[in-house]
Amino acid sequence: MNVKYFATLRDITGKREEQIELCKDSTMRDLLKRLVELHGSAFSNYVMEEVPGVPKRHLLFLIDGTSMNTMGGLNARLSNGCVVALMPPVGGG
């Protein structure tokens, strides 16, 4: 799958996007665990709550343009070839 990073997450990962290989029937939980393994404590501190495995609520996670929260949250299934976008909150006026 293709993972896209925006704003601060680009700085943390040093990438705009990257390809991640996961097992068939993987979930958002599996993807976040893998991303923490790849990008270390700076990524984990920015994305994850102190409770293990729980992402911060103010971040937006999109799977093919749809919020993961409407697709089952951390249990949302990821298909081969999907695009996952990790976005910090957007402000403006």
N, C-alpha and C positions, 0 to 999 in steps of 0.2 A: 504494500500500500504506500501511498504517497502522503507524507506528513508535511504540512506547511506551517511555518512559524511567522508570527507577526510581532512587531514592536520589540519590547524587552526580550521576548523569547528568541528573537533573531540574534540579539547580542549575546545571550547566554549560550546558545547552541553554535553560534558562528555560521549559521546556515539560514537560507530562506526556505528551503525544503530539503527533504531527504526520503529515500526509499527505505522502508523497514519491512523485513521479512518476518512473518509470524506463522504459527501453525494454523491449519484450517480450523474454522470455528472459534477463532480468537475473539476476545472482547476488548472493550475500551480499557478495562482493568489490566488486561495483559499488555496492551500497548503502553499504557502509562508506566507500568513496571519496567518494561524494556527501555523506555525513554529515560527513566531515572538511572538505569544501569549504564546507558550510553553517555549521558550528559552530566552525571554526578550530582554533587550536593547543591550547586548553584541552581540547577534545574529543579531539583527536589524542593529546595527551600522556597522557590518562587511559585511552584505549581501545587505542591502538596501541603495539606494540613499536618499538624503534629500527629494526628491519628493516622496510623499507617494505612496507606492505600486509599486515602480520601483526598480528592482534589479540592482546592479552594473554590468556594461557591461563586466568587466574583469573576472567575475566568469562564470563557465561552469555548466549548468544544463542539465543533461541527463535523458531522459525518456526511459527506456528499451534500453539504449545504444545509443539513437539518441538525438541530440541537440534539446532542446525545441524550439529553434529559427526556425528550419526547420519544426516544427509541429504546428506553430501558436503562438509562443512566450508565453506570459502570458495567452493567451486564449487556449493553448493546453489542450485538454481533457485528464484526467487521468482515466484509467480503473482500476477496482478492481483487485488487485494482481500485479499491475505494480511495477517496481523498479525505483526510482528516486535517482539519484546521484548528490550531490552538491559538486563541486570541485573548489578550488581556482586555479589561473593560475599555469601552470607547466612551469618551466624554466629548462634550461640545455644547454649542448653544445656538 
